[in-house]
Amino acid sequence: MGQQDLMKRALRLAERGRGRTSPNPMVGAVLVKDSRIVGEGFHPCAGEPHAEIFALRQAGEQARGATLYVNLEPCCYHGRTPPCTQALIAAGVAEVHLAMFDPNPLVAGRGRAELEAAGIRTIVGERGAEARALNEVFAHWITTGRPFVIAKFAMSLDGKIATRTGDARWITGPVARHYVHRLRNQVDAILVGVETVITDDPLLTARLERADVRHPLRVILDSTGRIPPTARVLDAALPGRTVIAATEVMPAERHQALMAGGVEVLVLPADDGRVSLTALLATLGQRQVTSLLVEGGGTVLGSFFAHGLVDKALAFLAPLIIGGRDAPTPVGGAGVACIAEAWRLERVRVRQLGPDVLISGYPIREAA
C-alpha cells in the first residue's frame, strides 16, 4: 500500500467521526511498520482519546520505529486530553506523515516542530486538499470564532420554494429529504426565521432510523417575540434544545414565558430592527457551535447572503414547475443591482438524489 493510499485510509477513518467530534476536528491515524499496518484509529468524539492514541494502543511495542499517517498535525498542548506529540515521542515513532497543519493557533506548526526536535522525521502535504475539505468546518470556526454557515434551500425549476398560498410540502422527494436529515444529524445547530415557524410549524429535528441520532440546537430568529406558544419547536418533550434569538424589543412577559417553558432566549443587539447576525454568530461560536445550517425562509437567507455570512450553499432543485409571481423565492431581500455583483459558487459539485439535483458550492463575490 503506497503513501497516498495510507493517507487516504487515514482520511476515511477520520470520516467515521463526522458529526460527533465537534468542537474538535475529524482525525484518523494509521501506523505502519515493515509495510504492514500495525495500528489505526480515529477520534470518535470530544473528550475521547485522539486518533493517534488509539493507533498507538493497538500497535503496542510495534509502534517503535513505525511510520504514522495522520490527516492533521498532532496536537502539542494539554486540552481535554494530553498532547499526542509526547505520546508519539514516548512510543518511539520514527516518521510522521501529516496531510495538513492544524489551523488551531495553539498548534499551527508547533506540533511538527516538537516532533522534529525529538528526531522524528515529518512529511507534510499528502492529500492536503482532501484533508482541508474534510475539516473545513473546524478550520473556519477555530480561526474566525464563528460557526461555518451552510445555506440550504429547496426550489422548483422556476425558482420557487412554495406556492402562492404558502404550500411547500413537498418540493423535493424522499431521497433528498433523507439527505437533509442526515445533514441535520451532523451539524451543531439549525436556524430558521420565526415566519417559517408560523407558516410551517417545523420540528427541526433529525429524523433518522438509528439509535445514535444527534439533534442539532434549534435557533429561531424572532426579534420581537412573535413565535406562537403552541409552536412544536417549543415542546419540552422534543429531543434537543431550542434557543430564541431576540432583541430588547421582545416583551418582558413573552421572554419570561419562554424561559419558564425551558426555552433559552438570547437577547442580542439589533441591526436595522432585527437580530444582528454577526452578533448571533459570535455568540454561537463562543458556545462552541462550529456549524450552522440555515434553512430559511427567504428573508433570513437573503439577510445572510447580503451580509456575506454564507460559507457554503446547498441548493436542491426539484423537477417541477410551480409558477406564480407571488410564489416565494429562496433568497429574498433587495438583491443585487447587476449580475456582476451576484454571488457565484466555486468548487461546484452536482449530485443526483432520486429525481432531484443537489448543487453545492462556496459563494464568492467578484465585485464589491
RAVEN-V26848 format. One record per residue. N is the residue number from 1. PHI is phi in degrees with one decimal (999 if undefined). PSI is psi as a letter, one per 40 degrees, with the letter a starting at -180 (999 if undefined). Layout:
<<N & PHI & PSI> <N & PHI & PSI>>
This chain:
<<1 & 999 & h> <2 & -75.8 & i> <3 & -59.6 & d> <4 & -63.2 & d> <5 & -68.0 & d> <6 & -68.6 & d> <7 & -68.1 & d> <8 & -62.4 & d> <9 & -64.4 & d> <10 & -62.7 & d> <11 & -65.0 & d> <12 & -66.4 & d> <13 & -63.8 & d> <14 & -59.6 & d> <15 & -58.9 & d> <16 & -63.9 & d> <17 & -91.9 & e> <18 & -55.8 & h> <19 & 81.6 & e> <20 & -125.9 & e> <21 & -93.5 & e> <22 & -52.8 & h> <23 & -89.1 & e> <24 & -87.0 & i> <25 & -78.6 & i> <26 & -88.6 & h> <27 & -137.3 & h> <28 & -125.9 & i> <29 & -138.3 & i> <30 & -132.9 & h> <31 & -103.0 & h> <32 & -126.1 & h> <33 & -143.3 & h> <34 & 54.1 & f> <35 & 63.2 & f> <36 & -133.5 & h> <37 & -72.3 & h> <38 & -109.8 & e> <39 & -168.6 & i> <40 & -157.4 & i> <41 & -178.9 & i> <42 & -143.2 & i> <43 & -80.9 & h> <44 & -81.9 & d> <45 & -170.8 & i> <46 & -59.0 & h> <47 & 98.9 & d> <48 & -86.7 & i> <49 & -57.2 & i> <50 & -78.0 & i> <51 & -56.3 & d> <52 & -60.6 & d> <53 & -67.5 & d> <54 & -61.0 & d> <55 & -65.2 & d> <56 & -64.7 & d> <57 & -61.6 & d> <58 & -68.2 & d> <59 & -75.9 & d> <60 & 61.1 & b> <61 & -66.5 & e> <62 & -70.5 & e> <63 & -69.5 & d> <64 & -66.7 & h> <65 & 83.6 & e> <66 & -83.8 & i> <67 & -113.1 & h> <68 & -103.1 & h> <69 & -113.7 & h> <70 & -141.8 & i> <71 & -79.0 & e> <72 & -140.4 & i> <73 & -51.4 & h> <74 & -60.4 & i> <75 & -72.3 & i> <76 & -131.9 & f> <77 & -138.1 & i> <78 & -83.6 & h> <79 & -114.3 & b> <80 & -73.1 & d> <81 & -131.9 & i> <82 & -65.8 & i> <83 & -67.0 & h> <84 & -71.8 & d> <85 & -58.4 & d> <86 & -66.1 & d> <87 & -66.1 & d> <88 & -68.0 & d> <89 & -64.6 & d> <90 & -63.8 & d> <91 & -78.5 & e> <92 & 80.8 & f> <93 & -61.6 & h> <94 & -91.7 & d> <95 & -148.8 & i> <96 & -130.2 & h> <97 & -102.9 & h> <98 & -120.9 & h> <99 & -70.4 & d> <100 & -154.3 & i> <101 & -73.3 & i> <102 & -75.8 & h> <103 & -71.2 & e> <104 & -60.8 & h> <105 & -56.4 & d> <106 & -73.5 & e> <107 & -115.4 & c> <108 & 40.0 & f> <109 & 99.3 & e> <110 & -69.9 & d> <111 & -63.0 & d> <112 & -62.6 & d> <113 & -59.8 & d> <114 & -65.9 & d> <115 & -65.1 & d> <116 & -61.6 & d> <117 & -63.1 & d> <118 & -89.0 & e> <119 & 89.9 & e> <120 & -90.5 & h> <121 & -73.1 & h> <122 & -126.2 & i> <123 & -128.1 & h> <124 & -118.4 & h> <125 & 114.4 & e> <126 & -64.5 & h> <127 & 54.4 & f> <128 & -63.1 & d> <129 & -62.9 & d> <130 & -66.2 & d> <131 & -65.4 & d> <132 & -67.3 & d> <133 & -65.3 & d> <134 & -59.8 & d> <135 & -109.5 & f> <136 & -62.3 & d> <137 & -66.0 & d> <138 & -60.9 & d> <139 & -60.9 & d> <140 & -65.9 & d> <141 & -65.1 & d> <142 & -70.4 & d> <143 & -98.4 & d> <144 & -109.8 & d> <145 & 81.2 & e> <146 & -117.1 & i> <147 & -66.2 & i> <148 & -74.2 & h> <149 & -96.3 & h> <150 & -110.9 & h> <151 & -90.8 & h> <152 & -124.7 & h> <153 & -151.8 & i> <154 & -119.3 & h> <155 & -144.0 & i> <156 & -79.3 & i> <157 & -60.6 & d> <158 & -97.5 & f> <159 & 75.1 & f> <160 & -110.0 & i> <161 & -105.6 & e> <162 & -168.6 & i> <163 & -80.6 & i> <164 & -64.4 & e> <165 & -91.1 & e> <166 & 97.1 & e> <167 & -71.5 & h> <168 & -129.3 & e> <169 & -112.0 & h> <170 & -114.1 & h> <171 & -76.8 & d> <172 & -97.2 & i> <173 & -87.1 & a> <174 & -62.9 & d> <175 & -66.6 & d> <176 & -65.7 & d> <177 & -65.9 & d> <178 & -64.3 & d> <179 & -58.6 & d> <180 & -64.8 & d> <181 & -67.7 & d> <182 & -64.9 & d> <183 & -65.8 & d> <184 & -59.1 & d> <185 & -66.8 & e> <186 & -103.6 & d> <187 & -87.4 & i> <188 & -80.1 & d> <189 & -148.0 & i> <190 & -129.2 & i> <191 & -132.4 & h> <192 & -139.8 & i> <193 & -86.8 & i> <194 & -62.6 & d> <195 & -62.5 & d> <196 & -64.9 & d> <197 & -64.6 & d> <198 & -65.7 & d> <199 & -78.6 & d> <200 & -104.8 & e> <201 & 48.5 & f> <202 & -77.0 & i> <203 & -89.0 & d> <204 & 60.3 & f> <205 & -109.1 & i> <206 & -98.6 & h> <207 & -97.5 & g> <208 & -133.0 & i> <209 & -89.1 & g> <210 & -150.4 & i> <211 & -76.1 & d> <212 & -105.5 & f> <213 & -61.9 & h> <214 & -114.9 & h> <215 & -84.7 & h> <216 & -71.4 & i> <217 & -62.1 & h> <218 & -93.2 & h> <219 & -114.3 & h> <220 & -112.2 & h> <221 & -78.4 & h> <222 & -145.6 & g> <223 & -57.3 & d> <224 & -112.9 & e> <225 & 83.9 & f> <226 & -94.0 & e> <227 & -62.7 & h> <228 & -66.9 & h> <229 & -59.5 & d> <230 & -90.6 & e> <231 & -57.5 & h> <232 & -64.8 & d> <233 & -68.7 & e> <234 & -92.9 & e> <235 & -64.6 & h> <236 & -63.1 & d> <237 & -82.8 & e> <238 & -70.5 & h> <239 & -66.3 & i> <240 & 87.6 & a> <241 & -124.9 & i> <242 & -119.6 & h> <243 & -124.5 & h> <244 & -100.6 & h> <245 & -96.0 & h> <246 & -129.2 & i> <247 & -115.1 & i> <248 & -66.6 & e> <249 & -71.2 & d> <250 & -57.6 & h> <251 & -57.7 & i> <252 & -58.8 & d> <253 & -67.5 & d> <254 & -69.5 & d> <255 & -58.6 & d> <256 & -65.1 & d> <257 & -65.0 & d> <258 & -65.2 & d> <259 & -63.8 & d> <260 & -64.5 & d> <261 & -86.5 & e> <262 & 87.2 & e> <263 & -102.7 & h> <264 & -76.8 & i> <265 & -117.1 & h> <266 & -96.3 & h> <267 & -93.1 & h> <268 & -118.9 & i> <269 & -60.7 & i> <270 & -97.4 & i> <271 & -127.8 & h> <272 & 57.2 & f> <273 & 86.6 & e> <274 & -119.1 & i> <275 & -55.3 & h> <276 & -68.4 & h> <277 & -67.8 & d> <278 & -66.5 & d> <279 & -67.4 & d> <280 & -63.1 & d> <281 & -64.0 & d> <282 & -63.0 & d> <283 & -65.7 & d> <284 & -64.0 & d> <285 & -62.2 & d> <286 & -64.4 & d> <287 & -90.3 & e> <288 & 65.5 & f> <289 & -83.2 & h> <290 & -93.0 & d> <291 & -138.1 & i> <292 & -133.5 & h> <293 & -95.4 & h> <294 & -96.7 & h> <295 & -105.1 & e> <296 & 121.5 & a> <297 & -83.1 & a> <298 & -59.4 & d> <299 & -65.4 & d> <300 & -64.9 & d> <301 & -62.0 & d> <302 & -60.5 & d> <303 & -69.0 & d> <304 & -63.4 & d> <305 & -67.8 & d> <306 & -60.8 & d> <307 & -91.0 & e> <308 & 66.7 & f> <309 & -107.1 & e> <310 & -92.9 & h> <311 & -95.6 & d> <312 & -149.2 & i> <313 & -119.1 & h> <314 & -122.7 & h> <315 & -113.4 & h> <316 & -94.5 & h> <317 & -111.9 & h> <318 & -102.0 & i> <319 & -80.2 & g> <320 & -146.7 & i> <321 & -112.8 & h> <322 & -100.3 & d> <323 & 73.1 & i> <324 & 98.2 & h> <325 & -68.7 & e> <326 & -95.3 & e> <327 & -73.0 & h> <328 & -70.6 & i> <329 & -110.3 & i> <330 & -68.8 & d> <331 & -120.7 & h> <332 & -93.9 & a> <333 & 83.9 & a> <334 & -71.8 & d> <335 & 74.1 & a> <336 & -90.7 & i> <337 & -87.1 & d> <338 & -145.9 & i> <339 & -58.2 & d> <340 & -61.4 & d> <341 & -91.9 & e> <342 & -69.2 & i> <343 & -73.9 & h> <344 & -119.3 & i> <345 & -95.0 & h> <346 & -113.7 & i> <347 & 50.5 & f> <348 & -73.7 & h> <349 & -127.9 & i> <350 & -122.1 & h> <351 & -138.7 & h> <352 & -93.1 & h> <353 & -126.2 & g> <354 & 63.9 & b> <355 & -81.2 & e> <356 & -97.6 & i> <357 & -124.2 & h> <358 & -105.9 & h> <359 & -110.6 & h> <360 & -125.1 & i> <361 & 179.6 & a> <362 & -116.9 & h> <363 & -66.2 & h> <364 & -132.0 & i> <365 & -126.2 & h> <366 & -78.4 & d> <367 & -109.6 & h> <368 & -80.8 & 999>>
